[in-house]
Amino acid sequence: MIEVNNLSKEFKINKKYEGLGGTFKSFFSREYTIKKAVDNLSFYVEKGEILGYIGLNGAGKSTTIKMLSGLLVPTSGECKVNGIIPYNERKTYTKNIGVVFGNRSQLWWDLPVSESFSVLKKIYETPEKEFWKRLEYLKEVLDLNEFYLTPVRNLSLGQKMRADLAAAILHNPEVLFLDEPTIGLDIFVKEKIRQAIKQINRETNTTVLLTTHDLDDIEKICNKIIVIDKGKKIFDGNIDELKKKYGKTRTVYVDLDGTVGNDTEFELDMDKKYITISKDDNGKVKISFDKDHVNLLDLIHHVGSHNTVKDFTVMEPQLEEIVKMIYGNRDGGKI
């Protein structure tokens, strides 16, 4: 469905000079530096997959989406979406994709949502019967009825995002590009957007490429993840593979009977080479360990043998912690 082969994008940036004189010099100077936003990137997305595409600010996420949506032409390499090269066949291509940028809208500010949808129907040349059937479906999935006749300028941020998502898929595209679709939304609206994306994907087999800084979006929506840094791919697989490869640390929180805070006496008769012991804000003992070198059952047995335990909790690593660890250990884009 989405094929990306050795894709690169470079930007020329005029050289800057210090001071007021330097500012004027910058206007006339022909000197520039090359910024490589995407660097020899390759990946493949199957039909119907939801891909989470993540990285730090400036990693190349938005540049990649702009090339895949036909807004930018790559410096080298090639990308195809459903067999079409986006930047070569834009008019045909745009009828088969939907795009949502979290900080931009394709709705008309002064028009009611209903009129914006009617304009988009004409732009995409959607057949009448198909349009109304699709609209009724999206009204239900995204709960649009409460603001369907409201001017876009009067919508809340959450309502506007739901309307933008509906606008992007009114013409039933095969591929949906989402760039920060839940940015700035409260937790309830975020959950509604996530559920809608999953339902649309499940019922229409729409392929989705999602970029976001909210890792809850990735964990709750996506079945595949790509992590990039400085335009290079540093991980490509599913979330379970990511956790297995990088999430080797497990944490046990131990609640000791009759003791609290820094006065807690705690004993652990084990080799502590792969174990870290500390206390959390609630006075519980926090034991972090490398699961490849420490057996969880042995650890619990040793804790119980030397301490009076009231309760304990075992925590798997969170996706956010794993991604932070990946970037903390990166070396020139390599792990």
SULGI-V661723 format. One record per residue. RES is the residue in one letter. SS is DSSP state (alpha for helix, beta for strand, coil for the rest). OMEGA is omega in degrees with one decimal (NA if undefined). D_CENTER is the distance of its C-alpha to the mean C-alpha in Angstrom with 2 decimals. Layout:
RES_SS_OMEGA_D_CENTER / RES_SS_OMEGA_D_CENTER
This chain:
M_coil_175.1_19.30 / I_beta_179.6_17.09 / E_beta_178.6_19.03 / V_beta_-175.2_18.26 / N_beta_174.9_21.26 / N_beta_-175.0_21.87 / L_beta_177.3_20.01 / S_beta_175.2_20.72 / K_beta_178.7_20.75 / E_beta_175.7_23.10 / F_beta_173.5_24.04 / K_beta_-179.6_27.49 / I_beta_-179.7_27.66 / N_beta_-178.6_31.14 / K_coil_-179.3_32.61 / K_coil_178.5_33.08 / Y_coil_-176.8_36.35 / E_coil_172.8_37.40 / G_alpha_-179.1_39.63 / L_alpha_177.8_40.89 / G_alpha_178.8_42.61 / G_alpha_178.8_39.49 / T_alpha_178.2_37.64 / F_alpha_179.7_40.35 / K_alpha_-178.9_40.37 / S_alpha_-178.8_36.65 / F_alpha_-172.8_37.50 / F_alpha_-178.6_40.00 / S_coil_176.1_38.77 / R_coil_179.2_37.63 / E_coil_179.4_36.00 / Y_beta_174.3_32.28 / T_beta_179.8_29.66 / I_beta_175.1_27.05 / K_beta_-180.0_23.36 / K_beta_-176.0_21.44 / A_beta_177.0_17.89 / V_beta_-168.6_17.14 / D_beta_172.2_19.50 / N_beta_-173.8_20.76 / L_beta_176.8_17.51 / S_beta_172.2_18.01 / F_beta_-179.0_16.10 / Y_beta_178.3_16.74 / V_beta_-179.7_15.05 / E_coil_173.9_17.55 / K_coil_177.0_18.55 / G_coil_177.9_16.89 / E_coil_169.4_13.91 / I_beta_-176.4_10.37 / L_beta_170.8_8.30 / G_beta_-174.1_4.80 / Y_beta_-169.3_5.22 / I_beta_178.5_4.96 / G_coil_177.7_8.17 / L_coil_174.2_10.53 / N_coil_-179.7_11.96 / G_coil_-178.0_14.04 / A_coil_179.5_12.52 / G_coil_-176.4_12.73 / K_alpha_-176.7_9.40 / S_alpha_177.6_11.11 / T_alpha_177.6_14.32 / T_alpha_-179.4_13.22 / I_alpha_179.7_12.17 / K_alpha_175.2_15.48 / M_alpha_-180.0_17.39 / L_alpha_179.0_16.08 / S_coil_175.3_16.97 / G_coil_-179.4_20.31 / L_coil_177.9_20.17 / L_coil_175.4_20.71 / V_coil_-179.1_23.04 / P_coil_174.6_22.24 / T_coil_176.6_24.81 / S_beta_-177.9_25.17 / G_beta_-174.1_23.87 / E_beta_170.9_22.89 / C_beta_176.4_20.24 / K_beta_175.9_21.21 / V_beta_-175.8_19.64 / N_coil_177.3_22.01 / G_coil_-177.2_24.70 / I_beta_172.9_24.50 / I_coil_-168.1_24.00 / P_coil_-173.0_22.08 / Y_coil_177.5_24.00 / N_coil_-176.0_27.34 / E_coil_-169.5_27.42 / R_alpha_-175.3_25.48 / K_alpha_177.6_27.65 / T_alpha_-173.3_27.48 / Y_alpha_-174.4_23.84 / T_alpha_177.8_22.57 / K_coil_-177.0_24.28 / N_coil_-179.4_22.04 / I_beta_170.8_18.56 / G_beta_-177.0_16.80 / V_beta_173.9_14.60 / V_beta_172.9_13.08 / F_beta_-173.2_12.52 / G_coil_-177.9_11.94 / N_coil_177.2_14.91 / R_coil_-178.6_17.14 / S_coil_173.7_18.99 / Q_coil_176.8_21.02 / L_coil_-179.8_23.33 / W_coil_-168.8_26.78 / W_coil_-174.2_27.28 / D_coil_-179.1_30.86 / L_coil_169.8_30.71 / P_beta_178.7_30.10 / V_alpha_-178.3_26.98 / S_alpha_-179.0_29.45 / E_alpha_175.7_30.87 / S_alpha_178.7_27.56 / F_alpha_179.3_26.90 / S_alpha_177.3_30.45 / V_alpha_179.8_29.95 / L_alpha_176.6_26.85 / K_alpha_-179.9_28.98 / K_alpha_-179.8_31.51 / I_alpha_-177.7_29.12 / Y_coil_178.4_27.62 / E_coil_-180.0_31.12 / T_coil_177.9_30.02 / P_coil_-174.1_33.10 / E_alpha_-176.0_34.41 / K_alpha_-179.8_34.40 / E_alpha_-179.4_30.93 / F_alpha_-176.7_29.55 / W_alpha_176.4_31.14 / K_alpha_179.8_30.15 / R_alpha_-179.4_26.49 / L_alpha_179.1_26.75 / E_alpha_178.0_28.35 / Y_alpha_-177.9_25.65 / L_alpha_175.4_22.86 / K_alpha_-179.1_25.11 / E_alpha_-175.7_25.17 / V_alpha_-175.0_21.55 / L_alpha_177.7_20.25 / D_coil_-174.2_23.49 / L_coil_-171.0_24.50 / N_alpha_-176.1_28.24 / E_alpha_-179.7_28.46 / F_alpha_-174.8_27.57 / Y_coil_-178.4_28.23 / L_coil_-177.4_31.32 / T_coil_174.3_30.03 / P_beta_-176.4_29.69 / V_alpha_-177.8_26.16 / R_alpha_-178.1_27.32 / N_alpha_-178.1_28.13 / L_coil_169.3_24.82 / S_coil_-179.3_22.80 / L_alpha_-180.0_19.22 / G_alpha_177.9_18.07 / Q_alpha_-179.5_20.68 / K_alpha_179.6_19.78 / M_alpha_177.3_16.13 / R_alpha_178.1_17.55 / A_alpha_178.2_20.15 / D_alpha_178.2_17.82 / L_alpha_177.1_15.88 / A_alpha_-179.7_19.38 / A_alpha_-177.4_20.59 / A_alpha_-174.6_18.00 / I_alpha_177.3_19.12 / L_coil_-177.2_22.77 / H_coil_175.9_23.99 / N_coil_-179.2_22.32 / P_coil_177.9_20.25 / E_coil_-177.8_19.52 / V_beta_179.6_16.09 / L_beta_176.9_13.51 / F_beta_-178.5_11.11 / L_beta_179.8_8.75 / D_beta_-178.5_7.95 / E_coil_-175.6_7.10 / P_coil_-178.5_9.14 / T_coil_-176.3_9.77 / I_coil_176.5_10.66 / G_coil_-176.9_14.12 / L_coil_176.7_14.66 / D_coil_-170.5_16.69 / I_alpha_-178.0_15.89 / F_alpha_178.8_18.04 / V_alpha_176.6_16.59 / K_alpha_-178.1_12.97 / E_alpha_178.5_14.44 / K_alpha_178.5_16.33 / I_alpha_-179.9_13.47 / R_alpha_-179.4_11.67 / Q_alpha_179.2_15.12 / A_alpha_179.5_15.87 / I_alpha_179.9_13.03 / K_alpha_-179.2_14.14 / Q_alpha_179.2_17.72 / I_alpha_178.0_17.60 / N_alpha_-177.4_16.06 / R_alpha_-172.9_18.70 / E_alpha_-178.1_21.57 / T_alpha_-179.9_21.14 / N_coil_177.7_19.34 / T_coil_175.5_17.03 / T_beta_-175.2_14.63 / V_beta_170.7_11.05 / L_beta_-172.4_8.56 / L_beta_169.6_5.21 / T_beta_-178.2_3.66 / T_coil_170.2_3.11 / H_coil_179.4_5.60 / D_coil_-174.7_6.24 / L_alpha_172.0_6.24 / D_alpha_175.3_8.50 / D_alpha_-178.1_6.30 / I_alpha_-174.1_5.22 / E_alpha_-175.0_8.92 / K_alpha_-174.5_10.47 / I_alpha_-163.5_9.30 / C_coil_172.7_8.57 / N_coil_176.2_11.66 / K_beta_-177.9_10.64 / I_beta_171.8_8.42 / I_beta_176.7_9.17 / V_beta_178.2_9.36 / I_beta_177.6_11.26 / D_beta_-179.6_13.71 / K_coil_176.2_16.27 / G_coil_-178.1_15.50 / K_beta_175.6_16.19 / K_beta_178.5_14.48 / I_beta_171.3_15.00 / F_beta_178.4_13.65 / D_beta_-179.0_13.44 / G_beta_177.2_13.97 / N_coil_-173.8_13.16 / I_alpha_178.4_12.14 / D_alpha_177.8_15.90 / E_alpha_178.7_16.74 / L_alpha_-179.6_14.44 / K_alpha_-179.3_16.15 / K_alpha_-175.9_19.46 / K_alpha_-173.2_19.34 / Y_alpha_-176.7_18.15 / G_coil_-175.4_18.51 / K_coil_-178.0_22.28 / T_beta_173.4_23.07 / R_beta_-178.7_24.10 / T_beta_175.0_25.49 / V_beta_174.9_28.56 / Y_beta_-175.6_29.63 / V_beta_176.6_33.40 / D_beta_-176.3_35.36 / L_beta_-176.5_38.94 / D_coil_171.7_41.84 / G_coil_180.0_43.90 / T_coil_-178.8_42.10 / V_coil_173.5_39.48 / G_alpha_-173.0_38.04 / N_alpha_179.6_39.23 / D_alpha_-178.2_42.54 / T_coil_174.5_41.01 / E_coil_-176.9_42.74 / F_coil_179.1_40.64 / E_coil_176.2_41.79 / L_coil_-177.1_40.08 / D_coil_178.8_42.43 / M_coil_172.6_40.01 / D_coil_-173.1_39.16 / K_coil_-179.0_36.48 / K_coil_-178.1_35.34 / Y_coil_-177.5_31.92 / I_beta_174.9_31.91 / T_beta_-177.6_31.06 / I_beta_177.0_32.71 / S_beta_177.1_32.08 / K_beta_176.7_32.25 / D_coil_-175.9_29.68 / D_coil_-179.0_30.47 / N_coil_178.6_32.19 / G_coil_177.8_34.56 / K_coil_176.2_33.09 / V_beta_-178.9_33.28 / K_beta_-179.3_29.93 / I_beta_176.2_30.25 / S_beta_-176.2_27.47 / F_beta_177.6_28.33 / D_beta_-173.6_27.38 / K_coil_178.3_27.42 / D_coil_-176.2_28.76 / H_coil_-178.5_31.86 / V_coil_177.9_32.39 / N_coil_-176.0_33.14 / L_alpha_-178.8_31.82 / L_alpha_176.5_35.07 / D_alpha_-180.0_37.23 / L_alpha_-179.3_35.41 / I_alpha_178.1_35.89 / H_alpha_-178.8_39.51 / H_alpha_178.4_40.26 / V_alpha_-178.6_38.74 / G_alpha_-178.2_40.81 / S_alpha_-173.0_43.92 / H_alpha_-176.7_44.15 / N_coil_174.7_42.73 / T_coil_-172.2_43.19 / V_beta_176.2_39.77 / K_beta_-178.4_39.06 / D_beta_171.9_35.52 / F_beta_-178.7_32.57 / T_beta_176.9_28.84 / V_beta_-177.2_26.75 / M_beta_171.4_23.04 / E_coil_178.2_20.46 / P_coil_177.2_18.00 / Q_coil_-178.2_14.78 / L_alpha_-179.0_11.45 / E_alpha_179.5_11.23 / E_alpha_-179.7_14.76 / I_alpha_-179.5_14.24 / V_alpha_176.5_11.64 / K_alpha_179.5_14.13 / M_alpha_178.8_16.87 / I_alpha_-178.8_15.58 / Y_alpha_178.4_15.43 / G_alpha_-178.4_18.65 / N_coil_-175.3_20.38 / R_coil_179.2_19.34 / D_beta_-178.9_22.35 / G_coil_178.4_22.07 / G_coil_-179.0_18.75 / K_beta_177.4_20.23 / I_coil_NA_19.89
